[in-house]
Amino acid sequence: MPGMRETGQLTQGTLTERGFCGFVPFRVLPDSNVPNGHGIYVVIRPDSSSPSFLPVSPAGHLKGRDPSVTAEKLGEAWVDGATVVYIGKAAGRDGLQQRLSDYRRHGTGLLAGHWGGRYIWQLVDSQALLVAWRPLPEGDAGEAEQDLIDEFKELHGGVLPFANLRNNARKVLRSRTDTG
């Protein structure tokens, strides 16, 4: 990812060095200067202790689907030692401001078009989570998101961040030597 360099950790400090800004709780997002353009964002959990989970998610039921999952499933998804709990992107017609607003609204139980990353809302300390964003030129968000997910996976034994439930498959271009 342009302007990004791999480190041994993905922390608030290293993310700041890479151009991420904000690092605010979701509740103050409406008063934050989140840009309208494309970009990527991360959710971090500053507390390094083992997590506790709510039995029921307070998040909104999108299209009638209950976002709640069992504590066992959440525990299986938890990544010990990771600060980053979710990596997302804002691309297409919705920019960072709208995407993060939808994510925040979903967590408060309102209907919003943000189903990804829903596991964070079952953390007992979800109100202490911090969200940060990095604006990017149009068209770069998907690749930048995947680069950061790939780096996370490399740092953490091949697993996804806690609330990333699927790997956004990178489009692989075949080289001339691959075509035979």
N, C-alpha and C positions, 0 to 999 in steps of 0.2 A: 504494500500500500504506500503510495507516495507520502513522504514525510513521516512514515512510521518506521521504527526500528525495533527489532525483537529484543526483549529483555527477559530476565529470569522471573519476573512477576508482572501482572497487570494490576497495578495499584492506582489510587487516586493521583499519586505523584507522577508515575510514569505516564498515565493517561493525560494529565495536564501538560506534561512535556510534549506530548504528541498533538496538542491542539484542542483537546476536549475542554469544555468550560461548563459552568453551571454548578454541578455537584450540590444540588438542592433537593430537599424532600419534595415528594410529589405535591404536597399540600400548598407549596408556595410557587408552583409552576405558573399559575395564572398571573402572578406578579413578577415573573422573571422575564428577561429579555431573550426569549427563545426565537431564533430566526425562522422565517417562513420557508426558506429554501430546503433543498435536499440535504441529507446527511445521515450520519449514524449516531446511535446513542447507546449508552450502557447504563445498567442499574447496578450499583454496588452496595454491599452490606459492610459498613465500617466495623461492625462487631465481629470478632473472629471466633467467638464461642460457638459451641454446637447450637444449631437452631431448634426452636420449638415450633410446632405447627398447630394452627387452628383446626378443629374438626370439620368446620364448614367454611367455605370461602365467602367473604363478603362481596366478591366481585359480581358484576352483572351477569345475568343469564342471557347470553347472545343466542338468538334464534331458538330459544327454549332450552338450550343446553346448560346444564349445571356445571360450573367451573370447578366444583369441589372434587378432590381426589383423596384417597386414603393417606394417612400419615405414613404408612408403610411405603407407598409409591413415592411420596415426597422425599422420604429418607433415602430411598434408592437413587433418586435423582440428585441428591445433595452432593456437592463436590467439596470435600474437606480441604481447607487451606486456600480456597479461592475467594477473592474479594468480589469479583464480577459475578453476578448472578443471572444477568440477561444481557444479550447483545441484540440490537434491533436496527432497522433502517427506516428512513423516510424517503420515499421515492414516488414517482408518478405524480398525480395531481395534488396529493397531500404532502406538505412540507413538514419539517420538524415540529413546528408549533402545533399544527393540527394533530399530528400523529401522537405527540406526547400528551396533548389535551385529551384525546380519545383514551389513551392508556390510563391516565389519571382518573377519568370519569368511570371507566370500566371497574377500577379498583374500589370506587365508592359505591358500587352497586347499581350504577346507572347503565342504560343501554348505550353501548358505544362500539364502533367497528374495530375493536382491538382484542382479539382472542389470544394471540400469541403472548407468551410471557406470563400467563395467568397464575402460574405457581407462586409467584412472589407474594400474591395477596393472601396466601395461607400461612405466611410467616407471621408468628406472633408479633414480631418487631417490624412489620412492613412499613409502619409510619416513620421508622428511622432510616429506611433505605434512601439512597441518594441517586439522582438521575443526572447524567451529564451528556452533552451532545457535542458533535463536531460537524460543522457545516462542510459540505463538499460541493464541487461543481456538479451540475446536472449530469446524470448518467453514471456517476461513480459510486453511488451508495451501495448497490448490491454487491459489487466487487469488494468494496472496502469492508462491508459487513462480513463477507465470507472470509476475507483475509484475517480479520480479528478473531472470528470463530476458529479458523484453522490454527492461529497462534495459541489460543486458549487450549485447544485440544492437544497441541504439541506439549504445552506446559503441564497438562493434567492427564496424561496417560490415554489420550484419545477420546475422552468423554466431552460432551457438550456442557456449556454452562447450565446451571440448575434449572432455569426456566426456559431454556431453548429446547423445545421438544423435538425438533427435526433439524437436520443439517440442510441448509439451503444449497442444493447441489450446484456446483460451479459448472458452467458450460466449458467443456474441454474442447479446444480446437485441435483437430488432428494435424500433425505435421506431415510434410510430404513423404517422409520415410515411413509413416504409419499407413499410407495409402497403397503401398506396395509397388 
